[in-house]
Amino acid sequence: MTYSMIIDSLCKDGMVDDAVNLLVEMNSKCFCADVVTYTSMIDGLCKHGKTKEAIGILREMLDSAISPNVRTFSVLVSALCMQGMTKEAEELLELMEKRGVDPDVFTYTSLMERYCLQGRMDEAMRLLNAMVERGIHPNTCCYNILIKGYCKNMKLCEALHLFREMPLLGLKRDFITYTTMLLGLVQIDTYAAAQEILNEMQAADLHPDAKNCGLLFDSLYQSGHIDEAMFLFHMMEK
């Protein structure tokens, strides 16, 4: 078993400190770690909340003239976004592009979701447009994030526009797409439009199970929208 395989295994088992020590030992014995080994190490550190240490490993890679790949950068961008470190994630995206590494859907989606959480919808849409300009096809997850962001910020016209755009782009709307749109509409008392969305959902053979119904109703009840929850309950009974 090689050093790289052991480091990857240690990271997956949560033994990231042991993995770091083994990486140091590996390099000291002139068994030079490659991009796969470093990426495994960075991924393991990020998954255990050690983002600063992961950035240190990235710097070590760059100092050793080992070029990070799209996965290396994407893992770090995602971790930074999850910790609310948006500025650092933006800087990492810039570094990625300067080094000629093309971001992928995962890279863009991580930052897009962070922008949506912060209500920065214009910047989230800018990322979507940047993806398209680069020839990267947004997926259902991208659109779900944007629709949720617009609904959260009470911009239902924009959310509906994206919802209607999805099938035109060949994207399949899933349960999350429909329920996000439903929640947004019932919270502003747009019942006719909500009924239309529910009809489309049922026509697409997407019937929520008991667990998902519970999550949907809980969301409405917890936000004080009891009448809306009852409206949806009666609609789904039909």
C-alpha positions in Angstrom: 0.0 0.0 0.0 1.4 3.4 -1.0 1.7 6.5 1.1 -1.0 8.2 -0.9 -3.4 5.3 -0.3 -2.8 5.4 3.4 -3.3 9.2 3.6 -6.5 8.9 1.7 -7.7 6.1 4.0 -6.8 8.0 7.1 -8.6 11.1 5.9 -11.7 9.1 5.1 -11.6 7.6 8.6 -11.3 11.0 10.2 -7.7 10.6 11.3 -6.6 13.8 9.6 -3.8 14.7 12.1 -2.2 11.3 11.4 -2.6 11.9 7.7 -0.8 15.3 8.0 2.0 13.7 9.9 2.3 11.0 7.3 2.4 13.6 4.5 5.3 15.3 6.3 7.1 12.0 6.6 6.4 11.2 3.0 7.9 14.4 1.7 10.9 14.2 4.1 11.8 10.8 2.6 11.6 12.3 -0.9 8.4 10.4 -1.8 6.9 13.5 -3.4 3.2 13.8 -3.0 1.2 14.4 -6.1 -2.0 16.4 -6.7 -4.2 13.4 -5.8 -2.5 13.0 -2.4 -2.7 16.7 -1.6 -6.3 16.9 -2.7 -7.2 13.9 -0.5 -5.5 15.7 2.4 -7.3 19.0 1.7 -10.6 17.3 1.4 -10.1 15.4 4.7 -9.2 18.6 6.5 -12.1 20.6 5.1 -14.6 17.8 6.1 -13.3 18.1 9.7 -13.6 21.9 9.9 -9.9 22.5 9.5 -10.1 24.9 6.6 -7.2 27.1 7.6 -5.0 24.0 7.7 -6.3 23.0 4.3 -5.3 26.4 2.9 -1.9 25.8 4.3 -1.7 22.6 2.4 -2.7 24.4 -0.8 0.1 26.9 -0.2 2.5 24.0 0.3 1.4 22.6 -3.0 2.0 25.8 -4.8 5.4 26.3 -3.2 6.3 22.7 -4.4 5.3 23.6 -7.9 2.4 21.0 -7.8 -0.6 22.4 -9.7 -3.9 22.1 -7.9 -6.7 20.8 -10.2 -10.4 21.7 -10.3 -11.3 19.3 -7.5 -8.6 20.7 -5.2 -10.0 24.2 -5.7 -13.6 23.2 -5.6 -13.3 21.4 -2.3 -11.7 24.5 -0.7 -14.2 26.9 -2.2 -17.1 24.8 -0.9 -15.6 24.6 2.6 -15.0 28.4 2.7 -18.5 29.1 1.6 -19.9 26.7 4.3 -18.0 28.6 6.9 -19.3 32.0 5.6 -15.9 33.0 4.3 -17.3 34.4 1.1 -14.4 36.9 0.4 -11.8 34.1 0.8 -13.9 31.9 -1.5 -14.0 34.7 -4.2 -10.3 35.2 -3.9 -9.7 31.5 -4.4 -11.9 31.4 -7.4 -9.9 34.3 -8.9 -6.6 32.4 -8.2 -8.1 29.3 -9.8 -8.9 31.2 -13.0 -5.5 33.0 -13.0 -3.8 29.6 -12.9 -5.9 28.5 -15.9 -8.0 26.0 -14.0 -11.6 26.1 -15.2 -14.2 26.1 -12.5 -16.9 23.4 -12.8 -20.6 23.3 -11.8 -19.7 22.3 -8.2 -17.3 25.3 -7.8 -19.9 27.8 -9.0 -22.8 26.2 -7.1 -21.0 26.5 -3.8 -20.4 30.2 -4.2 -23.8 30.7 -5.7 -25.5 29.2 -2.7 -23.5 31.4 -0.4 -24.6 34.5 -2.3 -28.2 33.4 -2.1 -28.0 32.9 1.7 -26.7 36.5 1.9 -29.4 37.9 -0.3 -26.9 38.8 -3.0 -29.1 37.6 -5.8 -27.5 39.8 -8.5 -24.1 38.2 -7.8 -25.6 34.7 -7.8 -27.1 35.4 -11.2 -23.8 36.8 -12.4 -22.2 33.4 -11.6 -25.0 31.6 -13.5 -24.3 33.8 -16.5 -20.5 33.2 -16.2 -21.1 29.5 -16.2 -23.2 29.7 -19.4 -20.6 31.9 -21.1 -17.9 29.3 -20.3 -20.0 26.6 -21.8 -20.8 25.0 -18.5 -24.4 23.8 -18.3 -26.2 24.6 -15.1 -27.9 21.7 -13.5 -31.1 21.3 -11.5 -29.3 21.9 -8.3 -28.1 25.3 -9.5 -31.6 26.3 -10.4 -33.1 25.0 -7.1 -30.6 27.2 -5.2 -31.5 30.3 -7.2 -35.2 29.7 -6.9 -34.9 29.2 -3.2 -32.8 32.4 -2.9 -35.4 34.5 -4.8 -38.3 33.0 -2.8 -36.4 33.7 0.5 -35.9 37.3 -0.6 -39.6 37.6 -1.7 -38.7 38.0 -5.4 -41.3 35.5 -6.7 -41.4 36.9 -10.3 -37.8 36.1 -10.7 -38.2 32.7 -9.0 -41.1 31.8 -11.3 -39.1 32.9 -14.4 -36.3 30.4 -13.5 -38.9 27.8 -12.7 -40.5 28.2 -16.1 -37.1 28.4 -17.8 -35.9 25.0 -16.5 -37.8 22.7 -19.0 -36.8 25.0 -21.9 -33.2 24.2 -21.1 -33.8 20.5 -20.8 -33.6 20.5 -17.0 -35.9 18.2 -15.0 -37.7 19.9 -12.1 -37.5 17.7 -9.0 -39.4 17.5 -5.7 -37.2 20.3 -4.2 -37.9 22.6 -7.2 -41.7 22.2 -6.8 -41.9 22.5 -3.1 -39.6 25.5 -2.9 -41.8 27.2 -5.4 -44.9 26.2 -3.6 -43.6 27.5 -0.3 -42.7 30.8 -1.8 -46.1 31.3 -3.4 -48.2 30.3 -0.4 -46.2 32.6 1.9 -47.4 35.6 -0.1 -50.9 34.3 -0.4 -50.7 33.5 -4.1 -52.9 30.5 -3.9 -54.0 30.3 -7.6 -50.4 30.1 -8.7 -49.6 27.6 -6.0 -52.5 25.4 -7.1 -51.1 25.6 -10.7 -47.7 24.5 -9.5 -49.2 21.7 -7.5 -51.1 20.5 -10.5 -47.9 20.5 -12.6 -46.1 18.6 -9.8 -48.8 15.9 -9.8 -48.8 15.8 -13.6 -45.0 15.1 -13.4 -45.8 12.2 -11.2 -44.0 13.8 -8.2 -46.2 12.8 -5.2 -44.7 13.9 -1.9 -44.4 11.1 0.7 -45.3 11.5 4.4 -41.8 12.7 5.4 -41.6 15.4 2.7 -45.1 16.5 3.4 -44.2 16.9 7.1 -41.2 18.9 6.2 -43.2 21.2 4.0 -46.0 21.8 6.6 -43.5 22.2 9.4 -41.7 25.0 7.5 -45.0 26.8 7.1 -46.1 26.3 10.7 -42.8 27.4 12.1 -42.9 30.6 10.1 -46.5 31.3 11.3 -48.2 30.5 8.0 -50.9 28.2 9.5 -53.6 29.0 7.0 -51.2 28.5 4.1 -50.2 25.1 5.6 -53.8 24.0 5.8 -54.4 25.2 2.3 -51.6 23.1 1.0 -52.8 20.1 3.1 -56.2 20.2 1.5 -54.8 20.7 -2.0 -52.6 17.6 -1.5 -55.5 15.5 -0.3 -57.3 15.9 -3.6 
